[in-house]
Amino acid sequence: MARKDRITEEGYYHIVNRGVERRNVFLEPEDYDKFLDLLLDMKKMYNINIHSYCLMTNHYHILLETTNRNISEAIKFLNSFYSMYFNKKYKRSGHLWQGRFASYYLYDDAHFWIVTNYIERNPIKANMVKSIDSYKYQSFFQWKHQENQNYFILLENSKILDMTFREYEEYISTDLQVDALDTVYISPIVKFRDGKMKILKKRLETFFELDKDINRNENMKKAYEYGYTKTEIANFLNLSSTTISKIVS
């Protein structure tokens, strides 16, 4: 099966990767420190801003910002060098990560802050700690305690520092609405057409808000011109792709 096209535009990304078979990838404090050292190296080498992060036992979350189209190279560096360290230390071989890292492109401030809240609260959701400031390997802890100046440098230029410490603490102490994170990855939709990326911020259903039958054909054409495929429109309206093709052509 062909790989899904990955967005490489400059901008904000939520990066996630897990250990193969969901195995732990951080076993000792030294492992977390090594990963953060590599994250700092990556930040400097690839001119990337780290906005927030959380290292869990078997996966990690990073909210970062690229200034060049180098997201794949940067994360490959991070994952590869950590894998080499881990395999050598624990005398193992083979893949450490479950596969290609997940990257979610974020489009606006609303998405940014929703993802930041989710990342910082990950240890609470996993029942690892009860207090927001009790988990050491996350950006909020580093900001509050600054135990290692190098790791605090990770947050240099981070948008979370636009808030005061108390404002940020209060914000991440409040849980997200149940479906808040889902909306980040439902809309906008990213399409690649003729080799170019197009961001569809308007959902398909909004073209047919009044009624699926009122001005249906005209709305089909508008949805197609906006960027939705004939198949997507056909599935939404319970029509055949052939019918859609005749109308929009």
Summary of the structure (lengths in Angstrom):
residues: 249
radius of gyration: 21.3
end to end distance: 30.3
largest distance: 66.2
contacts: 669
relative contact order: 0.12
helix: 47%
strand: 17%
